[in-house]
Amino acid sequence: MTHLVWFRNDLRVSDHSALTEACKAPGADVKAIFLWTPEQWQQHDYGLARQYSIRSALATVAQDLAQLGIPLTIVHADTWLAGVDQLIDYARSQNVSHLAFHREFGWDEVQRDQYTIEQARAAGIDTWIGEDRVGFDPASLLTGQGDMYRVFTPFKKRWLSQHAETPLPRPLPVPSPVAPALTAIPDIPAVNWTGTAELPLNEHEAHEHLSHFTEAMPNYKDHRDLPAVEGTSRLSAALANGAISLRQCMHSAFSHPRFDSAGVQTWLSELIWREFYHYLLYWRPDLARHEPFYPRWDAFPWNRDDAALQRWQQGQTGVPIVDAGMRQLAQTGWMHNRVRMIVAMYLVKLLKVDWRQGERWFAQQLLDIDFASNNGGWQWCASTGVDAAPYFRIFNPHTQSERFDPKGDYIRRWVPELASVNAAAIHQPSQTLAKHQGYSLPLIDYKRARAETLTLFKKL
């Protein structure tokens, strides 16, 4: 009897329900498989950063599985469907009786998994499918009218009312370790990223990071919006590739001795936001095809200025906080969350560039790219998504900069042209900065751009 575990965006050994399920049967020969599909990832706009993150986590999983006596096979395929065919062929060759994996949401993911179930059934293989990206089956969280939630706060209340702490599943050890199949994992260069060491990408790093963050968690609410301060968990990349689970992070919050503190409660709320975005993707798989949640606002006449988009991508907008964020992204594969909102609002509401252009750029550049969260964040900024900021709410990047980076430390780190500018002047672009520091002139005038955007939205 052979059980096969299919790893996807759940690249860890602890709290892995599919792995635990496969190890339950006494005497079962357990094997693992992963599909390396760069062409499929490219279709989803996932760039080199995503592959680097996956590779980092996968190498650790291979070693940890080997210690459990479970060999990991890496299948190289262009697409998921082609990979599934190879997976089934492998399963037949190994006399696999049971295939275990976790459910994922999204248009292509659903099609892939349906195809897998059909092919496994035809091959006489039973399938076991568990939940991993969310704490609850999205079909079980409904409003009093039996509909999906479209607003976060009621969703959060319902989620908390149903939550109950349960033991996290662990795989059963196997007595004879095997050699890890590391040679089959492609080597992905880290390009010029300087910040990869700051983001845990594999399971061991993630748990060590979580342990350190737990001590600082009560201060999370006060520090999370300050990009110059180490005030966030930095676990987003590990959550995206599954090196750590959402359940494990939530468990650290619920078991915290200062659970009632504002910091712990705020971090828990952010974790539930992450689940909410996956919940929306379950109910609206068309979001994975870049459709707006509320189409009525998507009739906005988006600006097709490629030159402006390129200057935003390169961090050359002439707005210091925006340029700092975009350069941090380019150099590290990561950007502080408060700054993500600022740069996104600037692109969509001031440059008037289609939010899908920003969504695509983030997907290509981020180590922590998670489609559901990325899509949800961009639609929030564009006022096309659930809990959308009203169209008239437009971040002023200069006042945001003054509020969240008051001394300009974050800006100076990523925009070296402004290293000698004092705190009073660093937040406002001007002719002086451009002349004496060699800094870019502003692409737009904030007040004029804001007024134009409001006029266009009102016409809708």
Stockholm file with secondary structure:
# STOCKHOLM 1.0

chainA/1-460         MTHLVWFRNDLRVSDHSALTEACKAPGADVKAIFLWTPEQWQQHDYGLARQYSIRSALATVAQDLAQLGIPLTIVHADTWLAGVDQLIDYARSQNVSHLAFHREFGWDEVQRDQYTIEQARAAGIDTWIGEDRVGFDPASLLTGQGDMYRVFTPFKKRWLSQHAETPLPRPLPVPSPVAPALTAIPDIPAVNWTGTAELPLNEHEAHEHLSHFTEAMPNYKDHRDLPAVEGTSRLSAALANGAISLRQCMHSAFSHPRFDSAGVQTWLSELIWREFYHYLLYWRPDLARHEPFYPRWDAFPWNRDDAALQRWQQGQTGVPIVDAGMRQLAQTGWMHNRVRMIVAMYLVKLLKVDWRQGERWFAQQLLDIDFASNNGGWQWCASTGVDAAPYFRIFNPHTQSERFDPKGDYIRRWVPELASVNAAAIHQPSQTLAKHQGYSLPLIDYKRARAETLTLFKKL
#=GR chainA/1-460 SS CEEEEEESSCCCSTTCHHHHHHHHSTTCEEEEEEEECHHHHHHTTCCHHHHHHHHHHHHHHHHHHHHTTCCEEEEECSSHHHHHHHHHHHHHHTTEEEEEEECCCSHHHHHHHHHHHHHHHHTTCEEEEECCSSSSCGGGCCCTTSCCCCSHHHHHHHHHHHCCCCCCCCCCCCSSCCCCCGGGSCCCCCTTCSCGGGSCCSHHHHHHHHHHHHHHGGGHHHHTTCTTSCCSCCCHHHHHHTSSCHHHHHHHHHTCTTTTSHHHHHHHHHHHHHHHHHHHHHHCGGGGGTCCSSGGGGGSCCBCCHHHHHHHHHTCSSCHHHHHHHHHHHHHSCCCHHHHHHHHHIIIIISCBCHHHHHHHHHHHCTTCCHHHHHHHHHHHHTCSTTCCCTTCCCCHHHHHHHHSTTCHHHHHHCGGGTTCCTTTTTSCCHHHHHHHCCCCCSSCHHHHHHHHHHHHHTC
#=GC SS_cons         CEEEEEESSCCCSTTCHHHHHHHHSTTCEEEEEEEECHHHHHHTTCCHHHHHHHHHHHHHHHHHHHHTTCCEEEEECSSHHHHHHHHHHHHHHTTEEEEEEECCCSHHHHHHHHHHHHHHHHTTCEEEEECCSSSSCGGGCCCTTSCCCCSHHHHHHHHHHHCCCCCCCCCCCCSSCCCCCGGGSCCCCCTTCSCGGGSCCSHHHHHHHHHHHHHHGGGHHHHTTCTTSCCSCCCHHHHHHTSSCHHHHHHHHHTCTTTTSHHHHHHHHHHHHHHHHHHHHHHCGGGGGTCCSSGGGGGSCCBCCHHHHHHHHHTCSSCHHHHHHHHHHHHHSCCCHHHHHHHHHIIIIISCBCHHHHHHHHHHHCTTCCHHHHHHHHHHHHTCSTTCCCTTCCCCHHHHHHHHSTTCHHHHHHCGGGTTCCTTTTTSCCHHHHHHHCCCCCSSCHHHHHHHHHHHHHTC
//
